[in-house]
């Protein structure tokens, strides 16, 4: 099965919007935690997004892969670099039970 990640991201954004309506305090807290943790500091935003993408790949989380690929590209990562990261992580992740 091939996933169309831009479409999947739009779908997930809709689901997140519904969660905001049902549990607004929790989602507000999650959003603040995410924003603060992804700000540039010792590491750039791009580096943090690439690390988060690697974690998403290793944990096989399509939602994480979708959002962190989008954000890594938005912060200047190249498609080539994302391809290398995926190639390095996927064999290891596939070996997990």
Secondary structure, DSSP 4 states (H G I P E B T S, - for coil): ----HHHHHHHHHHHHHHHHHHSHHHHHHHHHHHHHHTS-SSS-HHHHHHHHHHHHHHTT-HHHHHHHHHHHHHTT--HHHHHHHHHHHHHHHHT--
